[in-house]
Amino acid sequence: MTATVPAGLLTLARETALAAAGLARRRRDEGVSVAATKSSAEDIVTPADRETEALIRGLLAEARPNDGFYGEESEATAGSSGLTWVVDPIDGTVNYLYGIPAYAVSIAVVEGDPDPDTWTALAGAVVNPATGEAFTALAGAGAYLADRRLQANTGVPLALALLGTGFSYSASRRVDEATIVRALIGRVRDIRRMGSAALDLCGVAAGRLDLYYERGLNPWDHAAGALIAREAGARVGGLGGDPEGRGLLIAGAPDVYDAFEPLLAEIFAGRPAEADD
């Protein structure tokens, strides 16, 4: 890949996400049912998740047949171009089921294997079907909400930082996560738990959150959102210089991140690592 990322990748990501968001919104308006569960009874799949991913997959394959595909709801396929589309058709499915307007279509294209440890994210789009907001980023060209360039909040003291997080589908893990929140709640302005990692990362980019952290995320949960946050000036990673991944993702402007990281490391000390399901 050349140093300049083709703008056509972003155009395709955005147009595909908007088309998928339209479908997801129509299905939400018609009524949503649970098609299946995955890791737990709370970890649900709706017919709209599957239908939306099928639409995305078809549109991307038509436009770029040599690219790989890695989505939440269907089998991953490798391509020959060196690029892979990492897709969450509906991030925040429980919100979607209940009609809470905080769910998103998330589409990113990455260079290399679809592994956050090694990939290079090139372009991404996150669209909230309920609000119509479209967040986008192209590597090296900034992050945008529609035509407004985004900038993560800087210069925020940790005690005044609004912090976002998310919880596991596993009840036992949620109990442990609640103890972490309890340890943090008195050290920051307040904590929000909105139910969509993609939108939380866009929230950091847009200045709606100062910080965000979560454990147990899958690559499709954060591929587009992490790029959008980075292109808005945020630092995204783990502890001690590790890349973001299933073990932990932290996002925030570098100064706020640097203030938060040692506190989180202290709280996590002695806790088990996030296990694979």
C-alpha positions, -999 to 999 in steps of 0.1 A, spaced: 0 0 0 13 34 -9 19 61 17 -13 78 6 -44 57 13 -69 58 -16 -98 80 -8 -120 55 -26 -117 31 3 -133 56 26 -161 64 1 -169 27 -2 -168 22 36 -191 52 41 -216 45 13 -218 8 24 -223 17 60 -251 42 51 -269 16 30 -266 -10 58 -278 16 84 -309 22 63 -317 -15 62 -310 -19 100 -333 11 107 -361 -3 85 -359 -36 103 -359 -19 137 -391 0 127 -407 -32 116 -399 -49 149 -370 -70 162 -368 -106 174 -340 -127 187 -328 -153 162 -302 -170 183 -278 -166 212 -240 -170 212 -217 -169 243 -246 -165 268 -283 -159 268 -276 -122 269 -254 -123 238 -280 -122 211 -282 -122 173 -312 -108 155 -323 -116 119 -314 -80 111 -277 -86 122 -274 -114 97 -293 -96 69 -273 -64 74 -240 -82 73 -251 -101 41 -259 -67 25 -225 -53 35 -206 -84 23 -224 -83 -10 -217 -46 -17 -181 -49 -7 -175 -81 -28 -191 -64 -58 -169 -34 -55 -136 -51 -45 -138 -89 -52 -102 -95 -42 -104 -82 -7 -109 -103 24 -139 -101 47 -140 -105 85 -174 -100 101 -192 -109 133 -220 -129 118 -205 -149 89 -175 -169 80 -143 -150 74 -127 -152 40 -92 -143 29 -85 -122 -2 -56 -117 -25 -52 -79 -23 -37 -77 12 -68 -58 24 -96 -71 47 -129 -55 56 -136 -58 93 -174 -54 99 -198 -53 128 -233 -51 111 -250 -39 143 -228 -30 172 -250 -27 203 -275 -54 194 -292 -53 228 -298 -16 224 -312 -24 190 -335 -50 204 -349 -26 230 -351 4 207 -324 23 225 -309 47 199 -273 38 205 -263 11 180 -241 13 149 -230 -1 117 -191 -3 118 -170 -9 87 -132 -7 85 -107 -18 59 -73 -29 72 -40 -38 56 -25 -71 67 -41 -99 87 -73 -90 105 -55 -88 139 -53 -56 159 -17 -65 170 -5 -63 134 -30 -47 111 -29 -11 97 -63 4 96 -68 25 64 -103 38 64 -134 34 86 -170 44 89 -194 42 119 -230 51 113 -258 53 139 -290 43 121 -312 59 148 -297 93 146 -282 93 110 -248 104 123 -219 92 102 -184 92 116 -155 86 92 -118 85 91 -91 80 65 -56 72 78 -35 104 78 -65 126 68 -84 132 100 -117 121 114 -151 137 106 -187 137 117 -204 146 84 -182 175 73 -170 186 108 -135 176 116 -132 160 150 -108 166 178 -105 146 211 -106 167 243 -72 176 257 -62 193 289 -88 176 310 -78 167 346 -85 131 354 -109 141 382 -130 160 356 -128 134 328 -160 118 316 -152 81 312 -170 55 291 -169 17 294 -187 -14 286 -196 -47 303 -193 -84 293 -221 -107 283 -209 -130 310 -227 -123 344 -197 -134 364 -174 -110 345 -199 -82 349 -197 -86 387 -159 -81 384 -162 -52 360 -186 -35 385 -158 -37 411 -135 -19 387 -161 8 381 -165 12 418 -128 18 422 -129 44 394 -161 62 400 -146 85 427 -115 93 406 -132 108 375 -161 132 368 -185 103 361 -189 71 341 -211 62 312 -220 28 299 -238 32 266 -236 -3 250 -217 2 218 -179 2 216 -180 17 181 -200 47 193 -180 51 225 -148 54 204 -165 79 182 -176 97 213 -140 101 223 -132 115 188 -161 139 190 -154 151 226 -185 135 240 -163 114 262 -128 122 276 -118 86 280 -130 51 272 -118 17 283 -132 -19 279 -120 -55 281 -131 -84 260 -136 -65 227 -135 -84 194 -117 -69 164 -149 -59 146 -161 -40 177 -133 -14 175 -116 -16 140 -134 15 126 -139 33 159 -103 31 170 -91 46 137 -117 74 140 -105 81 176 -68 81 165 -74 104 136 -91 128 160 -60 130 181 -67 103 206 -42 76 217 -56 41 215 -39 11 231 -35 -11 261 -13 -9 292 24 -4 291 25 3 254 6 -28 243 -17 -24 213 -54 -25 219 -71 -59 218 -92 -84 236 -73 -79 268 -79 -42 270 -86 -11 250 -81 25 263 -88 56 243 -83 93 251 -62 123 242 -26 115 250 -24 136 281 -56 122 296 -46 87 286 -13 91 304 -30 102 336 -55 74 334 -33 44 325 -14 41 358 -47 43 377 -62 15 356 -30 -5 359 -31 -3 397 -68 -14 398 -61 -43 374 -31 -55 393 -37 -91 404 -68 -95 383 -70 -123 358 -65 -115 321 -95 -115 298 -100 -150 287 -111 -162 253 -146 -175 250 
